[in-house]
Amino acid sequence: MNAVFDDNENANLSQFFHILDSVAMVRGSALTKEGKNDITSYACCMNADKGIYYYKTYENNQLTAVDRHRGNLNLDKLATFELVRTQQINYVNI
């Protein structure tokens, strides 16, 4: 209730993922019963009006989007997409 949102989808996405980051598990902060690091492997949200699914993975914190209206909506099988797990960096001076 205290988060500020407006009519700009990109700004709202940024705000939403900042909220999720506040409770994300980082490697080394908790161990499972098996002694393995517990992490938040991904975070996601969806714009249901536009049919766009947004996500980021633990390994790649750049947002990735799947726009369901840009694909074939009449498939006879489930459409799947490989997660982008390699960190994406936008170099501005190249």
Residue pairs with C-beta under 8 A, 6 or more apart in sequence:
3 15
3 19
4 15
5 11
5 12
5 15
6 12
9 47
13 45
13 54
13 63
16 45
17 43
17 45
17 56
17 63
20 43
20 45
21 43
23 40
24 40
24 43
25 38
25 39
25 40
26 39
26 40
27 37
27 39
27 58
28 37
29 38
30 37
30 38
31 37
31 38
32 38
39 58
40 58
41 57
41 58
42 55
42 56
42 57
42 58
42 83
43 55
43 56
44 53
44 54
44 55
44 56
45 53
45 54
45 55
46 52
46 53
46 54
47 54
50 67
50 69
51 67
51 68
51 69
52 65
52 66
52 67
52 68
53 65
53 66
53 68
54 63
54 64
54 65
55 63
55 64
55 83
56 62
56 63
56 64
57 83
57 84
57 85
59 85
59 86
59 87
60 84
60 85
60 86
60 87
60 88
61 87
62 84
62 87
62 88
62 89
62 90
64 83
64 84
66 81
71 79
72 79
